[in-house]
């Protein structure tokens, strides 16, 4: 579930098309895990942080690949 949520955040941040927003969301993911480590009475899983980072980057990559595919399909329709 962490991976899917982070991927959705990556796609949503990519749709904003702002490097500032992309960096802010990435920083907020890290800060959320840092705050959880500080205030949580139990241990915080670093594996969950790794999954969140991989999911976020995967969402950004999926968004960029979607943009590329959309541009290619749009270009093919123009020349047919």
DABEL-V594344 format. One record per residue. N is the residue number from 1. PHI is phi in whole degrees, 0 to 359 (NA if undefined). PSI is psi in degrees with one decimal (999 if undefined). OMEGA is omega as a letter, one per 20 degrees, with the letter a starting at -180 (* if undefined). Layout:
N;PHI;PSI;OMEGA
N;PHI;PSI;OMEGA
//
This chain:
1;NA;-32.6;r
2;296;-41.4;a
3;295;-43.4;a
4;294;-40.7;r
5;295;-43.4;r
6;293;-36.5;r
7;295;-38.8;r
8;296;-38.1;r
9;296;-39.5;r
10;296;-43.5;r
11;294;-42.1;a
12;294;-41.4;r
13;293;-36.8;r
14;295;-34.6;r
15;293;-22.4;r
16;287;-22.5;r
17;55;40.7;r
18;230;124.8;r
19;296;-32.1;r
20;296;-42.3;r
21;293;-41.8;r
22;298;-44.1;r
23;291;-37.8;a
24;296;-44.3;r
25;295;-39.9;r
26;297;-41.6;r
27;294;-38.1;r
28;294;-33.2;r
29;297;-46.6;r
30;295;-41.3;r
31;293;-34.5;r
32;297;-43.7;r
33;291;-34.7;r
34;295;-43.7;r
35;295;-36.8;r
36;295;-37.5;r
37;291;-34.3;a
38;286;-46.6;a
39;262;-7.9;a
40;281;134.9;r
41;287;-22.2;a
42;252;-177.3;r
43;287;152.6;r
44;251;131.4;a
45;282;119.1;r
46;286;-21.0;r
47;294;-35.7;r
48;294;-37.7;r
49;296;-42.4;r
50;299;-42.8;r
51;297;-40.2;r
52;295;-42.1;r
53;294;-44.9;r
54;295;-39.8;r
55;294;-40.4;r
56;296;-47.9;r
57;296;-37.4;r
58;297;-39.9;r
59;296;-40.6;r
60;296;-41.4;r
61;294;-41.7;r
62;299;-38.8;r
63;295;-44.5;r
64;295;-40.6;r
65;295;-35.6;r
66;295;-40.7;r
67;298;-42.9;a
68;296;-45.2;r
69;296;-39.6;r
70;296;-42.1;r
71;294;-39.4;r
72;294;-43.4;r
73;293;-38.1;r
74;296;-39.6;r
75;292;-36.2;r
76;292;-37.4;r
77;291;-29.4;a
78;289;-38.8;a
79;269;1.2;r
80;268;999;*
//
